[in-house]
């Protein structure tokens, strides 16, 4: 998910210049007389999702800081007609549940008896809402503020961290266990914050894969979750992972299949070029990275299903399949073909209605019989645009929608009441 920016959702103090007119399966948005919050109920007439369709909210870890915040969130979701919550319980290599493998989130250290996931499950299930555990898979730390706990993965296993191509030669010369290694990677990442969200672990390391799968397996074993939602299950971009260990993994993987001539050329190039093998065998390098990411998804799915067979495994993906494949090395079409994910969640966060429809339609076409939940970037949209995207997703035949995010939608000048009004307008009366 993207960072949540300050935005305006103008219903609380200002009137909304739109009238919603619904005719059959079509929703028309017409600029007309102002519509005040109290009029949202009127706008909902005829605009409903089928009872079995998912009406979900992404809920960031910010809301998991106290029982009161969770209680308010569940009430607001129920009042708005939502039926599913995706709760961020693994934020950045730390956890918002009682686990034994990764450190507890620093925001929770003053309340050792408080279990955010347990509290959410109890309240949400009582209200009839499903709860999916949302986990950031590869993104494990901000670069701006490194974790406080020395038990965090960035300190325990810096060799698992992805390295950009630009730093490959330099990082190879730094002792992995020296603070200089993590420090250099963090400084580079901060300088490139517009393109890279933070520090990522690499799926090219079998031990890193095992660690992530163990965290998610423990989560599935100990909590009655309805699903596990995978986020950041990708590379930051195609220039990662050029860590020394990953380069050695690739070399070992392809070396047996190389011809004598290819081996000789690679050996000569490697004397001068630390990334000789990726440079010489570019397509195989891309395939290798994609396949290792798919192997990680395979391992996570097995861990979830072993503990909780009925839990759904969903994944937030780059909506354009080719862009996901080329730039993020995320082969989600293969995940579907291999039945690794039960639900596809394309993050169609565009503000352009036509582009949104194209992205969702393409995802549905690729998914075949697999359910698609349309990810809607409500944090970037006006109320009218959010309703328009929900209606478009419904008309295209999605199995549901997810709004990003609860936390953004209730940010001032809005509130939980505002969210309820939006939900009722989108889903209609009696949508529970």
C-alpha positions, 0 to 999 in steps of 0.5 A: 500500500502507498503512504497515506497522504493528507487529503480532503473528503468533503462531506463533513463541512462542505456540501458535495456537488453531485447527485447520484442517479441509479438506473438498473445496473448503471450509476450516473454521476451528474454535477448538480445541486449540493448533496449534504451528508444527510442526503447520502441515504437517498443516494443509495437507493438501488445501488447495492452490492450482492450480499455475498460480495466482499465490501472491505476496508484496509485498516493500517496498523495506526488504528491498532494502537488501542482497544478504543480505536479498534472498537470505533473502527469495527462500529464504523465498518458495521454501520457503513455496511462493510463486511470484511476488514483487512488488518495490518498485523505485520507492519515493517518486520514487527507484529501487532499480535502475540508472536514469538518470532518477530518483535512486538511493535514499538507502539505496543510496548507500554501495553504488554497485555493488549493483543490488537489482533485478538481484540479485533477478531472478538469485536469484528466476529461478534458484529458479523465481520470477517477479518483477514490478517494483512502482512507486509511480506518483503518490506520490513523497515522504514529507511528513515527510522530504523527499528528500535528492537535489536531482535529485528530482522534488519539487525539479525540477518542483514544478509537477507536485505535486498541491494540495488544494482547501483550499490552492488560493488560497494556493498560487496566490500563492506562486512555484513555484520558491520553497522556500516552495511545497514547504514549505507543501505539505509542512507541510499534508500532515504535518498531514493525515497520517491522510488523505494519505500524502505528496506526489503528482505529478499526472496532469493534467500531460502532462509529469508523465505523460511523466516517469513513463512514461519511468521505467517504460519504462527499467525494462522495457527494461533488466531481464528482469522478468515484469511491472510492478505499478502502485501509488498510481495514484490521487489521494489523495482527491477534493479533489486536484488544485487546483494552478494549472496543473491548473486552467488545463488543465481550463479550456482543455479545456472552454472550447471546448464551453461556451456563451456564457452559461457562459463569461460566468458562469465569467468573473464567478465567476473574479474572486472564486473561484480554483476557479470552473471546478471549482465550476461544472462539477463533473461535468466536473471529476471526469470530466476528472481520471479521464480524465487518470489513465486516460491515464497508465495508457494511457501506462505500458502502452504504455511497458511493452509497447513494451520487453517485450511479454510482461510483465504490467501489474497494478494495485493498486486500491481494492476497491470500484469505486464508492468508487475512482471517487468518492473516489480518481478511479480508474476501474479498470473503464474500465481493464479495458474498455480492456484497460489492465491484464492483472491486477486486484489489489484491496487487500481489507485488511479483517479482516472475512471476510464483507466480504473475500469480498464485495469479492473477489467484486465485483472478479471480477464486474467483471473478467470474463475478466481475472485477479484476484489478491486482495490480502490485508492479512496485516499486519493479520491473525492466521495463522488469518485469513490462511489463511481469506482465502486459502481464500476467495479460492481458492473464489471463483475468483481467479487468485491471491493476494498477501500484504502483505507479506513484510516484515511477515510476518517481523517479530519475533517472527516470521521467515522460518521462520514465513513458510515454515510459513504458506505450506506451510499455505496452499498445501500440499506440492508447490506449487512 
